[in-house]
Amino acid sequence: MQKKHLVSLFIPLFFLLASVSLSWGSEQTVGIKEGYVGAETCQGCHETQYATYAKSVHAKKHVKGPGSADACETCHGPGAKHVEKGGGRGVEIFAFNKNVDPKAKAAKCLACHDETKTAAFWSQSKHNIEGVSCDNCHSPHTGTKNFLKAGRSEVCFQCHKDIQAMTRKQSHHPIREDKVACVDCHNPHGELADKMLKADSVNELCYKCHAEKRGPYLNEHPPVEENCLNCHNPHGSNHDRLLIQRVPVLCEQCHETGGSMGGQPFTIFSTNAPGVVLPSSHMVGRACLNCHPAIHGSNGLKPANGCYFRE
């Protein structure tokens, strides 16, 4: 009686195991699509690239991307013909070469990253229009943060040599010191603002760090209110405080020669002072800023002489 019970239990179990093994075998057979070879085959020749891929977020199966799709062949396309012909860069495979259409290369990345917040304006970005593709700055095989081919700013300097030269001037934002980077102010993937700025205007961008200059002030200085770039070059200058000209030459661009605010102010340090022959006020300290230190704006009462940027 007990034997019959055991037999009746083992028969369904046998059929269950058989069906599982058959389904597993069929899954293994259809697991790799026709024309595809699988990541293990790629690894056989591309060990270094596979090693960096395996450690990256791209390999994670729970993240939308190669790991949850066809691994290497998600980006490079089916590899069966590539293997049949013995491999080789660009042989029957999509390779991110210089002679490949930039938009085609970007499309491969955007297949997953099209909804990325930072790439929302890529299609209308200056980089896209000028034929820059993702692989000019990124490589999924570098193993670095954000897959950058160089440092945060160095990757920009590969093309923007003129800006790199400015950052080496004596007055500069701490870009060389890696305390500030180009991407702190610009979004290389595109923005609605001019110059791909991460703000609606230059001033709004500057105020993110220089909040003390925002105001509002009782006495506004019009050039400051209009645009910080009227007086400063954010990428670097050989004049103090990133100024585009030294003071008082900078001030004289608006306060032209003549009158009480003429090119050489009437002070005891000026050769224009009646009966006094002394070195020009251009050579004395900070010139205009000796008397007008609150040049970004003032909340002091406006005196009779109209010089209200003192406090």
C-alpha positions in Angstrom: 0.0 0.0 0.0 2.8 2.4 0.9 4.7 1.5 -2.3 1.6 2.5 -4.3 1.5 5.8 -2.5 5.1 6.5 -3.3 4.7 5.6 -6.9 1.6 7.9 -7.2 3.7 10.7 -5.7 6.8 10.2 -7.9 5.0 9.9 -11.2 3.6 13.5 -11.1 7.0 14.7 -9.8 8.8 13.0 -12.7 6.6 14.7 -15.3 7.0 18.1 -13.5 10.7 17.9 -13.6 10.7 16.7 -17.2 8.5 19.7 -18.3 10.8 22.1 -16.4 13.9 20.8 -18.0 12.3 21.0 -21.5 11.1 24.6 -20.9 14.6 25.5 -19.6 16.2 24.0 -22.6 13.9 25.9 -24.9 14.6 29.1 -23.1 18.3 28.6 -23.5 17.8 28.0 -27.2 15.8 31.2 -27.8 17.6 33.3 -25.2 20.0 34.6 -27.9 18.2 36.2 -30.8 19.0 35.2 -34.4 22.1 37.1 -35.6 23.3 37.8 -32.0 26.1 36.0 -30.3 25.9 37.0 -26.6 28.2 39.0 -24.4 30.4 35.9 -23.6 31.4 35.7 -27.2 32.3 39.4 -27.2 34.3 39.0 -24.1 36.5 36.4 -25.8 38.2 39.1 -27.9 37.3 42.3 -26.1 38.3 41.4 -22.5 39.4 44.9 -21.4 36.2 46.5 -22.7 34.0 43.8 -21.2 35.7 44.1 -17.8 34.8 47.9 -17.6 31.3 47.2 -19.0 30.7 44.4 -16.4 31.5 46.9 -13.5 29.3 49.7 -14.9 25.7 50.6 -14.4 25.1 49.5 -18.0 25.6 45.9 -17.0 22.9 46.0 -14.3 19.9 44.0 -15.3 17.4 46.0 -13.3 18.4 49.3 -15.1 17.0 50.1 -18.5 20.0 49.6 -20.8 22.3 46.9 -22.2 22.3 44.8 -19.1 18.5 44.3 -19.4 18.6 43.9 -23.2 21.3 42.4 -25.4 24.4 43.5 -23.5 27.2 44.6 -25.9 24.9 44.1 -28.9 22.4 46.6 -27.6 24.8 49.4 -28.7 26.9 47.7 -31.3 24.2 45.7 -33.1 24.0 41.9 -33.9 27.5 40.4 -33.9 27.1 37.1 -35.7 28.4 38.3 -39.1 31.1 40.2 -37.3 32.3 36.9 -35.7 31.9 35.0 -39.0 34.3 37.4 -40.7 36.9 37.2 -38.0 36.2 40.5 -36.3 37.9 43.8 -37.0 36.9 47.4 -36.1 33.7 48.3 -38.0 33.5 44.9 -39.8 29.8 44.0 -39.9 29.3 45.8 -36.5 28.3 49.3 -35.4 31.5 50.9 -34.2 31.7 54.4 -32.8 34.3 55.6 -35.3 35.0 59.2 -36.3 33.7 58.5 -39.8 30.3 57.4 -38.5 27.4 59.9 -38.6 27.3 61.7 -35.3 23.5 61.6 -35.2 23.6 57.9 -35.7 26.0 57.5 -32.8 23.9 59.8 -30.6 20.7 57.9 -31.5 22.3 54.7 -30.0 22.7 56.5 -26.7 19.3 58.3 -26.8 17.6 54.9 -27.3 17.9 54.7 -23.5 18.8 58.2 -22.4 16.1 60.1 -24.3 14.2 60.7 -21.1 17.3 61.8 -19.1 16.6 65.1 -17.4 20.0 66.7 -18.5 19.5 65.6 -22.1 16.0 67.0 -22.6 17.2 69.7 -25.0 19.9 67.7 -26.8 18.1 67.9 -30.2 18.3 71.7 -30.2 21.7 72.0 -28.5 24.7 73.7 -30.0 26.7 70.6 -29.7 24.2 68.5 -31.6 23.8 71.1 -34.3 27.7 71.3 -34.7 27.9 67.5 -35.1 29.2 66.6 -31.7 28.2 63.1 -30.6 28.1 61.5 -27.2 31.3 59.5 -27.8 33.3 62.7 -28.2 33.1 63.2 -24.4 31.9 59.8 -23.1 33.0 56.2 -23.4 31.2 53.4 -21.6 34.5 51.5 -21.4 36.5 54.1 -19.4 35.2 53.1 -16.0 35.3 56.7 -14.9 32.5 58.8 -13.3 29.9 59.6 -15.9 32.0 57.7 -18.4 34.0 60.9 -19.2 37.1 60.5 -21.3 38.9 63.2 -19.2 38.3 65.4 -16.2 35.2 67.4 -15.8 36.7 70.5 -17.4 39.5 68.8 -19.4 37.0 67.1 -21.5 35.6 70.5 -22.6 39.1 71.9 -23.2 39.6 69.2 -25.9 37.7 71.6 -28.2 37.5 74.9 -26.3 41.2 75.8 -26.3 40.5 79.5 -26.1 38.6 79.1 -22.8 41.3 76.9 -21.4 43.8 79.7 -22.1 41.6 82.1 -20.2 41.4 79.9 -17.1 45.2 80.1 -16.9 45.2 83.8 -16.4 46.1 85.2 -12.9 42.5 86.0 -12.0 40.2 83.0 -12.6 37.5 80.8 -11.2 39.1 77.8 -9.4 38.6 75.5 -12.5 42.3 74.4 -12.6 42.0 73.6 -8.9 38.9 71.4 -9.7 36.7 73.3 -7.3 34.6 74.6 -10.1 33.9 73.0 -13.5 32.4 74.1 -16.8 29.3 71.9 -16.1 28.6 74.0 -13.0 27.5 76.8 -15.3 26.9 75.1 -18.6 24.8 72.1 -19.6 26.7 70.4 -22.5 23.6 68.5 -23.4 21.7 71.7 -24.1 19.6 74.3 -22.4 17.0 76.9 -23.4 19.3 79.7 -22.4 22.0 81.2 -24.5 25.5 79.5 -24.3 23.8 76.5 -22.7 23.7 78.3 -19.4 22.0 76.6 -16.4 19.9 79.7 -15.7 17.6 82.0 -17.5 20.2 84.8 -17.6 23.9 85.4 -16.9 23.0 87.4 -13.7 20.8 84.6 -12.3 23.6 82.1 -12.9 26.1 84.3 -11.1 23.8 84.9 -8.2 23.7 81.1 -7.4 27.2 81.6 -5.9 27.4 85.4 -5.5 24.1 85.9 -3.7 25.3 89.0 -1.9 25.4 90.8 -5.2 21.7 90.1 -6.0 20.2 93.1 -4.1 17.7 94.6 -4.5 19.4 97.9 -3.7 18.0 101.3 -3.0 20.6 102.7 -5.5 21.2 100.3 -8.4 24.2 100.4 -10.7 22.7 100.0 -14.2 25.5 98.0 -15.8 25.4 95.5 -12.8 21.7 95.1 -13.0 21.9 94.6 -16.8 24.6 92.0 -17.1 27.6 90.9 -15.0 29.6 90.4 -18.2 29.6 94.2 -18.7 32.5 94.3 -16.3 33.6 90.7 -15.7 35.0 87.8 -17.8 34.0 84.6 -16.0 36.6 82.5 -17.7 39.6 84.5 -16.6 41.4 87.8 -16.8 44.8 89.4 -16.1 43.0 92.1 -14.1 41.8 91.7 -10.5 38.3 90.2 -9.8 37.9 88.9 -13.4 37.5 92.4 -14.7 37.6 93.0 -18.4 39.7 96.1 -17.8 41.5 97.6 -14.9 39.9 100.3 -12.8 39.5 103.3 -13.6 39.7 102.4 -17.3 36.8 100.1 -16.9 34.7 102.9 -15.3 35.6 105.3 -18.1 33.9 103.1 -20.7 30.7 104.6 -19.4 31.8 107.6 -17.5 33.5 109.4 -20.4 36.0 112.2 -20.2 34.6 115.5 -19.1 32.5 116.7 -16.1 33.0 115.7 -12.5 33.2 112.0 -13.5 35.6 112.6 -16.4 38.5 110.4 -17.5 40.7 111.7 -14.7 38.6 112.6 -11.6 39.3 116.0 -9.9 41.0 114.9 -6.8 44.2 116.0 -5.1 45.8 112.9 -6.8 44.9 114.2 -10.2 46.9 116.3 -12.7 43.6 118.0 -13.5 43.2 119.5 -10.0 43.7 123.3 -10.3 47.3 124.3 -9.5 48.3 120.8 -8.4 50.8 118.6 -10.3 50.8 115.1 -9.0 50.8 111.6 -10.4 47.5 110.7 -12.1 44.8 109.1 -10.0 45.0 106.2 -12.5 48.1 105.1 -10.6 46.8 105.3 -7.1 45.4 102.1 -5.6 42.0 101.2 -6.8 41.2 104.6 -8.2 37.4 105.0 -8.5 36.8 102.2 -6.0 38.7 104.1 -3.3 35.6 106.2 -2.9 32.9 103.9 -4.5 33.5 100.5 -3.0 29.8 99.5 -3.1 29.9 99.4 -6.9 27.3 96.6 -7.2 24.7 98.8 -5.5 24.1 100.7 -2.3 21.4 101.2 0.3 22.9 104.5 1.5 21.2 107.8 1.1 22.2 109.7 -2.0 24.3 112.7 -1.1 24.1 116.1 -2.9 27.1 115.3 -5.1 25.3 112.2 -6.5 28.1 109.7 -5.5 26.0 107.1 -3.8 28.1 103.9 -4.1 30.1 104.4 -1.0 28.4 102.1 1.5 
